Amino acid sequence: MADCHIGAWREPRLSSLNTTAFEMAVQRCIDKSVDFIVISGDLFNTSLPGIDKLKSVVVMLKKLMDFGIPVYVVAGSHDFSPSGKTMLDVLETAGLINNVVRGRIVEKRLQLGFTVDEKTGVKLAGMIGKKGMLEKSYYEDLDRESLEKEKGFKIFMFHTALSELKPKGLEKMESAPVSFLPKGFSYYAAGHVHEVIDKELEPYGRIVYPGPLFPNNFKELEKLQRGGFYIYEDGNLSYEPLQIKNVFSISLDCSNMAPEQVEAHLMDEAKKNEFINTIVTIRLSGRLSSGKLGDIRLGDVMREFYAKGAYFVMKNTSSVSIEGLDEVMVRHESVEETEDLIISEHLGQIKLPNVDINAEKELTHEMIQIFQAEKKEGETRAEYESRLREGFECCIRKHINLKPQKVA
Ligand SMILES: [Mn+2]
């Protein structure tokens, strides 16, 4: 499995579903007596998950341990704090998971070690994934030969999009060529791309993205409807869907419609069906013939869906325009895509000492991450500030040759 994103979604009703998906997945693994589980990055949505979410995950990991099912992980782009900390370290120290990324530098090249699964003898190696695809330089320095010459059933775990396997609609996503991977592994357990992809690619092997355990944003709900994972047995792969809620998606082009017409159309949809246990997504686009977006009484529409039993109703009206006004901003589907695009567009505009374009990009990503951290439950103001400061100083020290006291 990959991209569990425990703690994603701000809305509590949806947030609990990522955890439910993880619990269901783990229980199914136990029921099917798997030998071990691999999680290819983004177990958590943030490096410091909330205590309740963390607890739910620990309960399930403990259960797996009691059943003698080891869990192998690599960290994904969401698992790291700006100063390089990850909750995965805590879980590993407690013996609940095994991080398979073990590297050392030999003659300026990155050598990755293998982790051997005791029961099956399967050998696992892996690479971390970072925000903005900053793991690229690790792949450039990777000693592939030493990985390739190892004998046995080998799994390579990674958290990076591959250019050759990028799905439609995600063309803008940053990716690496498949030639970055070591060849000849029996199974490539991939994460980061939130789509289900299973492809045999010579001379590599079977490359599998199971997609998220549960959709993580509006677009994913529309497109995937549900998440899942794969079970591999004797060369056969079976996809295990996790159907937690139904999803009913409405996409309406409002071009040449008046607000009352849009409203009537949506009300009709609501009246047609029952929506028990269903997440309803409403996407509106196009140019209204008159009036403005606010004239569509979406609150009434949503109440109607709730009255028909909907579990959760969401709307996206970001691409509705009104007569006489043109959209200026290009809207992207996720915060990450938008951040990436804006950062890339503005690189090189500020002169920083000893900082090249790549370092500037990394610096910017990390700064955004540092300053978006929220104060945690139970954390004092002073602790919160020193956490931000520590991240900031660490980031500056890494990228700019300034002494820390100057930073302070
Ligand atoms: Mn992810």
Residues whose N, C-alpha, C, O or C-beta is under 5 A from the ligand:
A	BS01	MN	D3 D42 H192
